[in-house]
Amino acid sequence: MGSIEHIDYDLLWKVNSPRDLKRLSIDELPRYCQELRQYIIEECSKNPGHLASSLGVVELTVAIHYVYDAPQDKLVWDVGHQAYAHKIITGRRDAFPTNRKLGGISGFPRMAESEYDAFGAGHSSTSISAAYGLAKAAALLGEEHNVVAVIGDGAMTGGLAFEGLNNAGADKLNNLLVILNDNDMAIDQATGALKKYLAHVAASRHYNSLKRTLWRWFSHVPPLLRFCQKTGNAVKQGLLQNSNLFESLNFRYFGQIDGHNVKELVSILTALKEIREPKLLHVITKKGKGYSPAEGDQTVWHAPGKFNPDTGERVPSNGSAARYQDVFGHTILELARKDKRIVGITPAMPSGCSLNIMMREMPERCFDVGIAEGHAVTFAAGLAAGGMHPVCNIYSTFMQRAYDNVIHDVALQNLPVTFCLDRGGLVGEDGATHHGMFDLAYFSCVPNLIVAAPMNELELRNMLFSAVNTPSPYVIRYPRGCGEGVEWREKAFEQVTTGRGRCLKGGETVAVVTIGTAGNFAAEAIRRVEATTKNEIAHYDLRFAKPLDFALLDEVGKRYAEVITVEDGILRGGVGEAVAQYLNSKGYATKVTSLGIDDNFVEHGSPAELYAQCGYDAASIERRILGILGK
């Protein structure tokens, strides 16, 4: 399969800033878009990243920078992985090969990285609220500039987007432009009533075509343009027999526009620039545009890993162990076959968390609720109140957005909802916006919650079995990527006693106490120490951050003078602090050293690099043990 037709870079190297882009003629823009798209494909084939989303907005990005004057004009990107073309245009072309690497540029917009990144982004649906804030700040300071929010990849399904529209639409004095990049996708296929509404807007093409034509004719005759704007709703009622959702929120609506026609986009954006009121441009794009493998399987090519750009063949990842997400996916299906009360819920991540495994067999018992984490949690609470046992799978970093819902709607009412937090701990190249480093700390302080973390695949399987058979809210957090190679398939389920840890091995003066998969780093460190010294090092796996196993900690406090705790999470308020506090409260003369993430945000890099940087990989734990032993 021929996937890419190579062309020479005649224009790409000439553009180092938006000012350089404006020096190109309008007729050169399609060629520049072609070169820009090829560059993104070639670089992402060697240095993996979010490919399909950025390919889909190449023309839109070029048109925006051609018309608007960033950084004076403010551009806010929603679901920041759309922004690769933006980064390349705004002076980061030569740095793009370092994208998402340790010490390199971020895969998402970052204010600290460039003056062209008007607002940081990683989580979705934030752009409209942030852009309205920027527009209002400009008005209050007496400044004159435009503000553009680009929202796409399903982010309009998030409630925050509508909160922003509702607030901004009530202020007719701001000139905010919202560009809805409609590609009918999140990471997976978009779902919900909004998807259907946007699809049916296509039925209004006659009205929209007439509106655009009149608007263009009269754009240079202000009195006639104002007359058209005032009569627009009446015309729409006559042609469509319905109202437009966005105009109901006081946004002047323009659409649908071909998002891959760069010349038309430039023309429309130039005209829109003169309208000084809230407006929304509805742009139709294709995720993965211009690269046939990505167009053909947009979910896989959202973030495909390394691949051959000429053939589209993806490079297999190393390791034969199962991914934790697949252990979850197969196990929940197995449990759901036996218990009709079990249902699965995810906010727009069925393939990302592997709920799609159950979804294929039991679609009626799986719910993709869109990018709406708060709704996912409260919906789960309602299901539980109605007699079901929902299993709600949300990436740890995104669960932060639903914290109140967990406390108010689940924990306070002690409802049997199981939360599976995928991507717990440091996730790697996605960086600070995506690390799941706070969950152990922020959930361990909530009454009624059980908070567990498996050390391997079999532990995850048994914890999930235990959770759906426990009449209380239960949190299981596990990391991104592959497990330890522990056999788990078709193993008989075993109930994991709530709040009960285990002693993996005994020792002499030093004990290492761990939670979750960080225990595997500790086990490796202990093997290394014992291979080079005559000391026996004890290892305890807590299994539960809450409730803590006080009997196990009493044993540790009585037997060991030195304790090292290890967790793949924030130390402040984390498990190490809880262990130290308990041992101190009981009067044990035990010195506790806690390893984990210090009180700061962690940037992007490979997981191995970040574990080492934060000081709790196997080598770091080994050094700590040897230091205590005086070696």
URWOQUI-V513145 format. One record per pair of residues at least 12 apart in sequence whose ideal C-beta (glycine too) atoms are under 8 Angstrom apart, sorted by the first residue. I is the first residue (numbers start at 1). GAP is how many residues later the second one is. Records with the same first field share a line. If there is no record, write none. Layout:
I: GAP + GAP
This chain:
1: 291 + 292 + 310 + 311
2: 308 + 309
3: 288 + 289 + 290 + 306 + 307 + 308 + 309
4: 34 + 37 + 287 + 305 + 306
6: 32
7: 27 + 28 + 31
9: 26 + 29 + 30
10: 21 + 25
11: 13 + 17 + 20 + 21 + 24
12: 20 + 23 + 24 + 27 + 81
15: 17 + 74 + 78
16: 75 + 77
17: 72 + 73 + 74
18: 47 + 48 + 51 + 52 + 71 + 72 + 98
21: 41 + 44 + 45 + 68
22: 44
24: 42
26: 237 + 240
29: 33 + 34 + 37 + 233 + 234 + 237
30: 232 + 233
32: 30
33: 25 + 26 + 29 + 229
34: 256
36: 22 + 26 + 49 + 52 + 53
37: 18 + 21 + 252 + 253 + 254
39: 49 + 54 + 57
40: 14 + 15 + 18 + 44 + 45 + 48
41: 14 + 249 + 250 + 268
42: 267
43: 53 + 54 + 56
44: 40 + 260
45: 261 + 262 + 263 + 264
46: 51 + 260
47: 50 + 51 + 52 + 53 + 54
48: 52 + 255 + 256 + 257 + 258 + 381
49: 32 + 35 + 50 + 51 + 58 + 254 + 380
50: 31 + 34 + 57 + 252 + 253
51: 237 + 240 + 243 + 250 + 251 + 252 + 253
52: 235 + 236 + 242 + 246 + 249 + 250 + 252
53: 26 + 28 + 29 + 99 + 100 + 234 + 249
54: 27 + 28 + 29 + 30 + 31
55: 232 + 233 + 234 + 235 + 236 + 239
56: 26 + 96 + 125 + 127 + 203 + 229 + 230 + 231 + 232 + 233
57: 25 + 28 + 93 + 95 + 124 + 202 + 228
58: 27 + 231 + 232
59: 200 + 201 + 202 + 203 + 206
60: 90 + 119 + 121 + 199 + 205 + 223 + 225
61: 22 + 24 + 25 + 28
62: 23 + 27 + 200
63: 199 + 202 + 203 + 206
64: 84 + 86 + 115 + 205
65: 21 + 24 + 25
66: 200
67: 199 + 202 + 203 + 206
68: 78 + 80 + 201 + 205
69: 76 + 77
70: 20 + 46 + 48
71: 44 + 45 + 47
72: 73
73: 72 + 73 + 74 + 75
74: 44 + 45 + 57 + 60 + 61 + 64 + 71 + 72 + 73 + 74
75: 41 + 43 + 73 + 75
76: 42 + 43 + 45 + 51 + 54 + 55 + 58 + 71 + 72 + 73 + 74
77: 32 + 44 + 50 + 73
78: 43 + 46 + 47 + 48 + 49 + 50 + 71 + 72 + 73 + 74 + 75 + 77 + 83
79: 42 + 45 + 72 + 73 + 74 + 75 + 76
80: 27 + 28 + 29 + 40 + 41 + 42 + 353
81: 26 + 27 + 72 + 222
82: 68 + 70 + 71 + 99
83: 25 + 26 + 34 + 38
84: 12 + 15
86: 23 + 30
87: 12 + 18 + 22 + 27
90: 24 + 26 + 27
91: 23 + 25
92: 13 + 21 + 22
100: 329 + 330 + 331 + 504
101: 328 + 503 + 504
102: 501 + 502 + 503 + 504 + 507 + 508 + 511
103: 502
104: 500
106: 325 + 497 + 498
107: 322 + 323 + 324 + 497
108: 12 + 13 + 14 + 322 + 323 + 325
109: 12
118: 16 + 29
119: 12 + 15
120: 313
121: 312
122: 275 + 308 + 309 + 310 + 311 + 312
123: 274 + 275 + 278 + 310
124: 29 + 30 + 31 + 34 + 247
125: 26 + 30 + 31 + 32 + 33 + 34 + 35 + 36 + 246
126: 34
127: 22 + 23 + 24 + 28 + 34 + 37 + 51
128: 21 + 23 + 32 + 33 + 36 + 37 + 40 + 48 + 50
129: 31 + 32 + 34 + 35 + 38
130: 19
131: 16 + 17 + 18 + 33 + 37 + 45 + 47
132: 15 + 32 + 35 + 36 + 39 + 42 + 44
134: 13
135: 12 + 33 + 39 + 40 + 41
136: 35 + 38
139: 34 + 35
146: 29 + 31 + 127
147: 27 + 28 + 29 + 30
148: 28 + 29 + 30 + 31
149: 27 + 28 + 29 + 30
150: 29 + 31
151: 27 + 28 + 29 + 30
152: 28 + 29 + 30 + 31 + 133
153: 28 + 30 + 32 + 33 + 34 + 134
154: 31 + 32 + 33 + 36 + 194 + 216 + 217
155: 31 + 216
156: 24 + 38
157: 29 + 33 + 34 + 35 + 37 + 38 + 191 + 213 + 214 + 215
158: 212 + 213 + 214
159: 213 + 215 + 216
165: 13 + 81 + 84 + 86
166: 83
168: 83 + 110
169: 80 + 81 + 82 + 109
170: 80
171: 107
172: 78 + 105 + 106
173: 103 + 104
174: 103 + 104
175: 100 + 101 + 102 + 103 + 104
176: 102 + 103
177: 95 + 102 + 103 + 104
178: 73 + 100 + 101 + 102 + 103
179: 101 + 102 + 104
180: 18 + 75 + 100 + 101 + 102 + 103
181: 78 + 102 + 104
182: 16 + 74 + 100 + 101 + 102 + 103
183: 101 + 102 + 103 + 104 + 115
184: 14 + 15
185: 102 + 113 + 114
186: 162 + 184 + 185
187: 112 + 115 + 161 + 162 + 164 + 165
188: 111 + 160 + 161 + 162 + 163 + 164 + 168 + 180
189: 110
190: 158 + 180
191: 157 + 177 + 178 + 179
192: 177 + 178
194: 176
197: 48
198: 84
201: 43 + 54 + 55 + 81
202: 54
203: 37
204: 32 + 35 + 36 + 40
205: 51
206: 33
207: 28 + 29 + 32 + 33
208: 46 + 47 + 48
210: 25 + 29
211: 17 + 21 + 24 + 43
212: 42 + 56
214: 14
215: 13 + 39 + 56
216: 55
219: 52 + 55
229: 23
232: 15
233: 14
246: 34 + 36
250: 28
251: 27 + 28 + 29
252: 23 + 25 + 26 + 27 + 28
253: 26 + 27 + 29
254: 14 + 18 + 25 + 26 + 27 + 28
255: 25 + 26 + 27 + 28 + 29
256: 26 + 27 + 28
257: 24 + 25 + 26 + 27
258: 25 + 26
259: 24 + 25 + 26
260: 25 + 26 + 29
265: 18
268: 13
269: 12
287: 15
288: 13
291: 21
292: 20
293: 14 + 19
299: 52
300: 14
305: 12
319: 163
320: 165
321: 136 + 161 + 162 + 163 + 164 + 165
322: 135 + 160 + 161 + 166
323: 31 + 158 + 159 + 160
324: 98 + 133 + 136 + 154 + 155 + 156 + 157 + 158 + 159
325: 27 + 28 + 29 + 97 + 155
326: 28 + 31
327: 130 + 133 + 134 + 156 + 161
328: 25 + 26 + 27 + 65 + 92 + 94 + 132 + 136 + 150
329: 24 + 25 + 26 + 27 + 28 + 29
330: 24 + 27 + 159
331: 129 + 130 + 133 + 134
332: 12 + 23 + 25 + 26 + 59 + 132
333: 24 + 25 + 28 + 29
335: 129 + 130 + 133
336: 22 + 26 + 29
339: 50 + 129
341: 46 + 47 + 48
342: 23 + 46 + 47 + 48 + 49 + 126
343: 22 + 23 + 24 + 40 + 45 + 46 + 47 + 48
344: 14 + 15 + 21 + 22 + 23 + 46 + 47 + 48 + 49
345: 21 + 22 + 24 + 31 + 34 + 35 + 38 + 45 + 46 + 47 + 48
346: 20 + 21 + 22 + 23 + 30 + 46 + 47 + 48
347: 21 + 22 + 23 + 24 + 25 + 26 + 28 + 29 + 47 + 51
348: 20 + 21 + 22 + 23 + 24
349: 19 + 44 + 45 + 46 + 73
350: 16 + 18
352: 43 + 70
353: 40 + 41 + 42 + 67 + 69
355: 13 + 38
367: 12
373: 21 + 25 + 26 + 28 + 29 + 32
374: 27 + 28 + 30 + 31
376: 16 + 18 + 26
377: 15 + 17 + 25 + 28 + 29 + 32 + 33 + 40 + 42
378: 27 + 31
380: 12 + 30 + 37
381: 24 + 28 + 29 + 32 + 34 + 36
383: 34
384: 26 + 31 + 32 + 33
385: 28 + 30
389: 27 + 28 + 29 + 79
390: 27 + 28
391: 26 + 27 + 29 + 73 + 76 + 77
392: 25 + 26 + 27 + 28
393: 26 + 27 + 29
394: 25 + 26 + 27 + 28
395: 26 + 27 + 28 + 39 + 41
396: 25 + 26 + 27 + 28 + 29 + 40 + 41 + 42 + 43 + 81
397: 26 + 30 + 36 + 37 + 38 + 39
399: 20 + 22 + 37 + 40
400: 38 + 42
403: 39
406: 13 + 37 + 40 + 43 + 67
407: 39
410: 63
411: 35 + 36 + 37 + 38 + 62
412: 35 + 36
414: 34 + 58 + 59
415: 58
416: 54 + 55 + 56 + 57 + 58
417: 56 + 57
418: 46 + 49 + 50 + 55 + 56 + 57 + 58
419: 54 + 55 + 56 + 57
420: 44 + 56 + 57 + 58
421: 15 + 18 + 54 + 55 + 56 + 57
422: 56 + 58
423: 13 + 56 + 57
424: 12 + 15 + 16 + 29 + 53 + 54 + 55 + 92 + 144 + 145
425: 12 + 52 + 54 + 55 + 91 + 92 + 93 + 143 + 144
426: 142 + 171 + 176 + 181 + 184 + 185 + 188
427: 52 + 53 + 180
428: 52 + 176 + 177 + 178 + 179 + 182
429: 175 + 176 + 177
430: 174
431: 171 + 172 + 173
432: 169 + 170 + 171 + 172
435: 166 + 167
436: 41 + 43 + 133
437: 131 + 132 + 133 + 160 + 165
438: 131 + 132
439: 36 + 38 + 130
440: 13 + 37 + 75 + 105 + 127 + 129 + 130 + 134 + 135
441: 128 + 129 + 131 + 132 + 133
442: 131
443: 32 + 102 + 103
444: 101 + 102 + 129 + 130 + 131 + 134
445: 128
448: 24 + 25
449: 23 + 24 + 25 + 26 + 97
450: 17 + 20 + 22 + 23 + 24 + 25 + 48 + 49 + 94 + 96 + 97
451: 24 + 26 + 93 + 94 + 95
452: 15 + 22 + 23 + 24 + 25 + 44 + 91 + 92 + 93
453: 23 + 24 + 25 + 62 + 63 + 64 + 90 + 91 + 92
454: 22 + 24 + 62 + 63 + 89
455: 29 + 59 + 61 + 62 + 64 + 65 + 86 + 88
456: 27 + 28 + 30 + 32 + 61 + 64
457: 26 + 27 + 29 + 31
458: 28 + 29 + 30 + 33
459: 37 + 84
460: 16 + 18 + 23 + 28
461: 27 + 30 + 32
462: 31 + 32 + 33 + 34
463: 13 + 33
464: 12
465: 28 + 29 + 30 + 31
466: 29 + 30 + 32
469: 26
470: 28
477: 39
478: 38 + 39
479: 37 + 38 + 89
480: 127
481: 126
484: 33 + 36
496: 47
498: 46 + 49
499: 45 + 47 + 48 + 49 + 50
500: 43 + 44 + 49 + 52
501: 39 + 40 + 41 + 42 + 43 + 48 + 51
502: 38 + 39 + 41 + 50
503: 35 + 36 + 37 + 49 + 52
504: 15 + 19 + 35 + 36 + 37
505: 21 + 31 + 32 + 33 + 34
506: 30 + 32
507: 28 + 29 + 30 + 31 + 32 + 53
508: 27 + 28 + 29 + 30
509: 26 + 51 + 52 + 53
510: 25 + 27 + 28 + 50 + 51 + 52 + 53 + 54 + 115 + 118 + 119
511: 26 + 27 + 28 + 29 + 45 + 48 + 49 + 51 + 52 + 53
512: 13 + 14 + 25 + 26 + 27 + 28 + 51 + 52 + 53 + 54 + 109 + 113
513: 27 + 29 + 40 + 43 + 50 + 51 + 52 + 53 + 66
514: 25 + 26 + 27 + 28 + 51 + 52 + 53
515: 26 + 27 + 28 + 29 + 30 + 50 + 51 + 52 + 60
516: 51 + 52
517: 51
518: 48 + 49 + 50 + 78 + 98
519: 20 + 22 + 47
521: 45 + 90 + 95 + 96 + 97 + 100
522: 17 + 42 + 44 + 96 + 99
523: 16
524: 94
525: 93 + 94 + 95 + 96 + 97 + 100
526: 13 + 99
528: 90 + 94
529: 93 + 96 + 97 + 100
533: 93 + 96 + 98
535: 94
537: 88
538: 18 + 21 + 22
540: 12 + 16
542: 33 + 37
545: 30 + 33
548: 27 + 30 + 31 + 34
550: 32
553: 26 + 29 + 30
554: 32
556: 27 + 34
557: 26 + 29 + 31 + 33
558: 30
560: 30
561: 28 + 29 + 30
562: 28 + 29 + 31 + 66
563: 16 + 20 + 27 + 28 + 29 + 30
564: 28 + 29 + 30 + 31 + 57 + 60 + 61 + 64
565: 14 + 15 + 27 + 28 + 29 + 30 + 31
566: 29 + 30 + 50 + 55
567: 27 + 28 + 29 + 49
568: 28 + 29 + 43 + 48
569: 27 + 28
570: 26 + 27 + 29
571: 23 + 25 + 26 + 27 + 28
572: 27
574: 20 + 22
575: 21
576: 16 + 18 + 19 + 20
577: 17
579: 13 + 15
580: 12 + 14
593: 31 + 35
595: 20 + 21 + 25 + 26 + 29
596: 18 + 20
597: 17
598: 16
602: 12
